[in-house]
Amino acid sequence: DNKVTIAAAGAIEPLVALVRAGSEGAKEVAVAALWNLAYNNADNAVAIAAAGAIWPLVALMRRGSEVAKEQAALTLRTASAPRRGSQTRRGAWREHRWSRWQLLGASGYRCVQP
């Protein structure tokens, strides 16, 4: 599977770095790549969380281009959606405090601090 090969080659951390500090175009491409890597791949979802992607993705949803906002939301949704037999994924995202974030539908996103 190409997703496994790409992640094993070390692509996740540079993609997260681009989401943090790349140009608008680079952020859009990087977040789309992270979404593709996380889609139907629990190990990659865990690796993306472990690479520190959650806060940069949330920041991108707040201040990115419309395309980047949508891709960031999809990436978080895809990586956090529980799949049968995927206790590892749910545990990793809880560990990174995903549960503090509440989706507010079309009105946007809000951080809820305990």
C-alpha positions in Angstrom: 0.0 0.0 0.0 1.4 3.4 -1.0 0.1 5.1 2.2 2.3 2.8 4.3 5.3 3.3 2.1 4.9 7.1 2.1 4.5 7.2 5.9 7.4 4.8 6.4 9.6 7.1 4.3 9.1 9.8 6.9 6.7 12.0 5.0 4.3 12.8 7.8 6.5 15.1 9.9 7.5 17.3 6.9 3.9 17.6 5.9 2.9 18.7 9.4 5.8 21.3 9.2 4.3 22.6 6.0 0.9 22.9 7.6 2.5 24.9 10.4 4.7 27.3 8.4 4.3 26.8 4.6 2.9 29.1 2.1 -0.9 29.1 1.6 -0.5 26.8 -1.4 1.9 24.5 0.4 -0.5 24.3 3.4 -3.4 23.3 1.1 -1.3 20.5 -0.6 0.2 19.3 2.7 -3.2 19.0 4.5 -4.7 17.2 1.5 -1.8 14.7 1.7 -2.3 14.2 5.4 -6.0 13.5 4.8 -5.1 11.0 2.1 -2.6 9.3 4.4 -5.1 9.1 7.3 -8.1 7.9 5.2 -8.8 4.2 6.1 -5.3 3.9 7.8 -5.4 3.9 11.6 -1.6 3.6 11.9 -1.1 6.7 9.8 -3.8 8.6 11.8 -1.9 7.8 15.0 1.4 8.9 13.4 -0.2 12.2 12.3 -1.4 12.9 15.8 1.9 11.9 17.2 3.7 14.3 14.8 1.8 17.2 16.5 -0.7 17.8 13.7 -3.8 18.5 15.7 -3.1 22.1 16.8 -1.7 23.2 13.4 -4.8 21.7 11.7 -7.1 23.5 14.1 -5.2 26.8 13.4 -5.6 26.2 9.7 -9.3 25.8 10.1 -9.4 29.2 11.7 -7.0 31.2 9.5 -6.4 29.2 6.3 -7.8 29.6 2.9 -11.3 28.2 2.3 -9.7 25.1 0.6 -7.3 24.7 3.5 -10.1 25.1 6.1 -12.2 22.4 4.4 -9.2 20.0 4.1 -8.1 20.5 7.7 -11.6 19.8 8.9 -11.8 16.6 6.8 -8.4 15.5 8.0 -9.4 15.9 11.7 -12.7 14.2 11.0 -11.2 11.3 9.1 -8.4 10.7 11.5 -10.7 10.8 14.6 -13.6 8.8 13.2 -13.7 5.5 15.1 -13.5 2.3 12.9 -14.4 -1.1 14.1 -11.3 -2.6 15.8 -9.5 0.6 15.9 -8.9 1.2 19.6 -5.4 2.6 18.8 -6.7 5.5 16.8 -9.3 6.5 19.4 -6.8 6.3 22.2 -4.2 8.4 20.3 -6.6 11.2 19.5 -7.9 11.3 23.1 -4.4 11.5 24.3 -3.9 14.6 22.1 -7.1 16.2 23.6 -9.3 15.9 20.5 -12.2 15.5 22.9 -11.8 19.2 23.9 -12.9 20.3 20.5 -16.6 20.7 19.6 -17.8 21.1 16.1 -20.4 23.8 15.9 -21.8 22.8 12.5 -21.7 25.5 9.8 -20.9 28.3 12.3 -17.3 27.1 12.7 -15.2 25.5 15.4 -14.5 26.4 19.0 -12.0 25.2 21.5 -13.5 24.2 24.8 -10.9 24.3 27.6 -11.7 22.3 30.7 
